[in-house]
């Protein structure tokens, strides 16, 4: 007996399949996956960077005009009071609008960069937790590729790219909530299992407070995140074996309670009551006719989403992440044992994103139809609330598929060639999904920059006329992103955009130029 064997070490001959197979299966991927990750970071990151850079060319339009003058003249508390009493009750939305517009237009120019950086960091950190849960070591480069690909698809694969990333009122209402929710989830992961009671209490308190704020920030996100938290909370009941204590359930319960309280404050506010009073009488949203119309709108919305095949890039980049996880993880025979979860509970957890996205999207369409009528479903900026979990689910399923395939093929004959082929195919599909977004980004760039030049020239002229004492100045509408501009209605008295432009420039009236 050798000394190594006497010490209990695993002594295997080089000819054994477990010693040669994994290394042989993984070797072709060691250079391929980092190269693919770097390529995707460069390609998708370039698109996201262009979107951030375009923030410098953002100029006011539609709701911008109203938020800008209110933040300047009323201050943060004033605009919060205005939203609560006369607008819509979204006090957290008003607070963020006051912060963004508090220093003139500077906040709108840096907001896209703030969102992209915070989103990227949050997605990478969430991916690290997910990979550790799978028993692997997080490949940071591929995780970064996943983060920027998911963002590129979110910003540019839809029909309202300008509104999703560059238009501050929409990003505050519908893009920023997903970033806040992501970081709230990371906070939950850090605090729920913390050994110190004070940290856990702080995490639970934060869950309620953040949920309350989001309930007064964005109704669509509150609906989707509440549905997700309720489903996770039910699966986290200790009797089902997914969680060892009631802490995850408690966190989800407090999150849902915060959202509900926020929505109640919003719905009962004087501003929300006034807004509902302006709408014509119609059937209840739960009537047979309205439900049938909502279902038709929901189908039209999903026809638009599924018509954009680029979203498959989220699953493809997930496959690359899964292969990288299998490559960096411990050999199959040396993985640390995991806690056993009943198969039915595990299946329910894996399938959870499907009903959340389906039911959440239906709830969003129902709310849009109730608030904006039959054309409400076309307000694609609100789709972000369920597109983010949809893309993350696609990426997660792709990761599971890649990790399973990598481990199943590891050690088999010709595994290296099969894995390398799969990695190349996934990388090419992801790169193609990013490439198909380039025309949209080019058009967005041209439109945004051209409008900024025209807007600056007009702004200089109007300010000069106002400085000379003019009370009625000419304004030429500069349309972008399908948003309203002055003179969008035939009645000047009902033209709220023109009224806000007048207050921004300190004049009594504007006329079409």
HUCOR-V538586 format. One record per helix or strand of 3 or more residues. SS is the DSSP state (@ for helix, = for strand). FROM is the first residue (numbers start at 1). TO is the last residue. If there is no record, write none. Layout:
ss/from/to
SS/FROM/TO
SS/FROM/TO
//
This chain:
ss/from/to
@/3/6
@/17/27
@/29/57
@/63/87
@/91/100
@/106/133
@/140/156
@/161/166
@/168/191
@/197/215
@/219/235
@/238/240
@/247/267
@/270/277
@/288/306
@/309/328
@/332/334
@/343/372
@/376/378
@/380/409
@/415/435
@/438/467
=/472/475
@/492/494
@/496/505
=/509/512
//
